[in-house]
Amino acid sequence: MFGKSTEAPRYRWTFTIDGERRSLYQGTGDSEHLLGNVFTMWLQDRGDVSEWENAALLGAIVHTYSDLSLSVVAVWLGIDPAVIRAVNVPDPGPPWEFAGPEDGVLSIDREIEWIGSGKSG
């Protein structure tokens, strides 16, 4: 008799600039929580990004696909929540690519790997 599959998704969110990985967060938890973690890690040492032309776009992506509230995302980016709310998240995604806060193209991507291919029971 076979039980339920023990496969579980492992998510890997990455922020890269011009192909160079800048932040990575992975785990078997919720994809939304992991994106929130990589977003805050990436911004932690970045300084003021409130004048960055794509801050609202990043905010809209993170607000849509993570477990962070709109107000928390806005505070991290230093911009008004209404500015984030006005942006449409590009579909489909991920990945998303757009001009980063410094030189280069910022790419945000999510990979899903299925682990534990056995069956329980």
N, C-alpha and C positions, 0 to 999 in steps of 0.2 A: 504494500500500500504506500502510495506516495503522498507526501505532505506538500506544503506550499514551497514555492521557489524561494531560495534565500538570496537571490540576486538583488542588489541594491545599487542605485546610481551613485557614482562619485562625480561631483562637479568640480571643474577647474575654471575659475575666472582669471583672465589675465588682462593687464593693461600694458601695452607695448607702445613705444615711440620709435617710428622708422624701423620696425622689426626687432628692436632691442627690448627685451622684457624688463619692465620697471617694477611691476608688482604682480604677485601671484598669490592666490588664496585657493586652497582646494580642501575638499573633505566630503564626507558622506551626509552631511546635514542638508538642510533646505538650501536650494539654489539661491533663493531670495536673501537669506541671511549671509551667505558667502559673498554675494555681490556687495552687500552693505559693508562687509569687512574689508574687501579689497579696495573699495572706494575710499574709505576713511584712511586706510594705510597709504594709498597713493597720494592723497591730499595732505597727509600729516606734515611732511617736510617741504611742501611745495610753496608755501607762502600765500600771499594774496592773489587769488585768481578771479576776483570780482569784476575786473575789467576785461577778462578774457572773452573774446567774441563767442565762444562755444560753451561758456559756463552753463547757460540755461539748457542747452541741448544735453550736456552731460547730466545735469540735474533731472531733466525729464526722463532720461533713460534709467537712471538710478532709482528715481521715485517709482517708475512703472514696474521695474523688474526686481527691486529689492524690498526688504521689509522695513526700510527707513521711511519715516513720515516726510511729507513735503516740507514741513517747517524745519526738520532736522537737516535735510539735504540743503535747503536754502541757507541755513546758518553755516554749514561747512563750506559752502561756496561763496558766502558773503553777498548774496543777492536776494532780492525780494521774491517770495514764493509765487506771486502773481506772474512774474516774468517766466518762471519755470512752467507754470500751469498753461501759459500761452503757446508753448512749443509742442509740436506734434512729433512723437517718436517715430523715426524712420522705420518702415516695415519693408521687408522682413528683417529680422535680426535675432540674435547676434550672428555675425559680427557687425560692428559699426566702425566706421573710420571717418575722421574729420581732423581739421587742424588743431594741434595741441596748444597748450598755453605758452610753450616756448617754440622754438623751431621744430618742425617735424610733424608727422601725421600720428595722431593718437588712434590706436586700434583697441577696441574692447571686444573680447571674445569669451565664449563659454564652450567648454568641451564636456561631454558626458561619457563616462566609462562605466560599463556594467561590471560589477565585481561579484564574486561568490557564485559561480555558475552551478553549484550543486543544488540538490533538493534536500529539504529536511524531512525527517520522518521515516 
